[in-house]
Amino acid sequence: MTEVSQAPEKASNMILFAYIAMLVGFVFPVAAAVGLIIAYLDDGASGHKSFLIRTFWFGLLMTVVGAVLTIVIVGWLVLLFWFVWTVMRLITGLGKFNAGQGISEPKSLGFKAS
């Protein structure tokens, strides 16, 4: 019975580490990839897991598009948008996680976790 009660806590810790790793990824980009791997390895089918995975992949897409478009200056705006979008999503998602709330719409691409 003790093992059953520890399993959700372990999964919760994995999601918490995934959020932290993705935030650290702004300084050390490899950490964001580690956060993605942690999210994929999480056993639960939580909204946080899907939310983190979508944030990473759409963020990577915006980063690549922004990097290519820096040639015509608009790329810097795309990269700024990516930065704000990602930080807002990670902070609001982490806040919901710490409050013990799930994410009702993990497939949403909005600025806030809802």
C-alpha positions as CSV (number, residue, x, y, z in Angstrom):
1,M,0.0,0.0,0.0
2,T,2.9,2.3,0.6
3,E,4.2,1.9,-3.0
4,V,0.8,2.9,-4.4
5,S,0.7,6.2,-2.4
6,Q,4.3,7.0,-3.5
7,A,3.6,6.6,-7.2
8,P,1.6,9.8,-7.7
9,E,4.1,11.8,-5.7
10,K,6.9,10.4,-8.0
11,A,4.9,11.4,-11.1
12,S,4.3,14.8,-9.6
13,N,8.0,15.3,-8.9
14,M,8.7,14.3,-12.5
15,I,6.4,17.0,-13.8
16,L,7.8,19.6,-11.4
17,F,11.3,18.7,-12.6
18,A,10.1,19.0,-16.2
19,Y,8.8,22.5,-15.6
20,I,12.0,23.6,-13.9
21,A,14.2,22.0,-16.6
22,M,12.3,23.9,-19.3
23,L,12.7,27.2,-17.4
24,V,16.5,26.5,-17.0
25,G,16.5,25.8,-20.7
26,F,16.6,29.5,-21.4
27,V,20.1,29.6,-20.0
28,F,21.2,26.0,-20.9
29,P,19.2,24.8,-23.9
30,V,20.0,21.2,-23.3
31,A,17.9,21.4,-20.1
32,A,14.8,22.1,-22.1
33,A,15.3,18.9,-24.0
34,V,15.8,17.1,-20.7
35,G,12.5,18.6,-19.5
36,L,10.8,17.2,-22.7
37,I,12.2,13.8,-22.0
38,I,11.1,13.9,-18.4
39,A,7.6,14.9,-19.6
40,Y,7.5,12.0,-22.1
41,L,8.7,9.5,-19.4
42,D,6.0,10.6,-16.9
43,D,3.6,7.7,-16.4
44,G,0.5,9.8,-15.8
45,A,-1.8,11.1,-18.5
46,S,-2.1,14.5,-16.9
47,G,-2.9,17.7,-18.7
48,H,0.5,19.1,-17.5
49,K,2.3,16.4,-19.4
50,S,0.6,17.3,-22.7
51,F,0.9,21.0,-21.9
52,L,4.7,20.7,-21.5
53,I,5.2,18.6,-24.6
54,R,3.2,21.0,-26.8
55,T,5.0,24.0,-25.3
56,F,8.3,22.5,-26.2
57,W,7.5,21.5,-29.8
58,F,5.7,24.7,-30.7
59,G,8.4,26.7,-29.0
60,L,11.0,25.0,-31.0
61,L,9.1,25.7,-34.2
62,M,8.8,29.4,-33.3
63,T,12.5,29.5,-32.5
64,V,13.5,28.0,-35.9
65,V,11.1,30.3,-37.8
66,G,12.3,33.3,-35.8
67,A,16.0,32.4,-36.4
68,V,15.5,32.1,-40.1
69,L,13.5,35.3,-40.3
70,T,16.2,37.3,-38.4
71,I,17.6,38.0,-41.8
72,V,14.6,40.3,-42.5
73,I,14.4,41.7,-39.0
74,V,10.9,40.4,-38.3
75,G,12.5,37.3,-36.9
76,W,13.6,39.2,-33.8
77,L,9.9,40.0,-33.1
78,V,9.1,36.3,-33.6
79,L,11.8,35.4,-31.1
80,L,10.6,38.0,-28.6
81,F,7.1,36.6,-29.0
82,W,8.4,33.0,-28.4
83,F,10.2,34.1,-25.3
84,V,7.2,35.8,-23.7
85,W,4.8,33.0,-24.8
86,T,7.0,30.3,-23.4
87,V,7.8,32.0,-20.1
88,M,4.1,32.9,-19.5
89,R,3.0,29.3,-20.3
90,L,5.7,27.7,-18.0
91,I,5.0,30.1,-15.1
92,T,1.2,29.8,-15.2
93,G,1.5,26.0,-15.7
94,L,3.9,25.7,-12.8
95,G,1.6,27.9,-10.7
96,K,-1.4,25.6,-11.4
97,F,0.8,22.5,-10.7
98,N,1.9,23.9,-7.3
99,A,-1.8,24.7,-6.5
100,G,-2.7,21.1,-7.2
101,Q,-4.8,22.1,-10.2
102,G,-4.9,20.3,-13.5
103,I,-4.8,21.9,-16.9
104,S,-8.3,21.6,-18.5
105,E,-7.2,22.5,-22.0
106,P,-3.7,21.2,-22.5
107,K,-4.0,21.5,-26.3
108,S,-4.6,25.2,-26.1
109,L,-1.8,27.4,-27.5
110,G,-2.7,30.5,-25.4
111,F,-0.4,32.4,-23.2
112,K,-1.8,31.0,-20.0
113,A,-2.5,27.5,-18.7
114,S,-6.2,27.1,-18.4
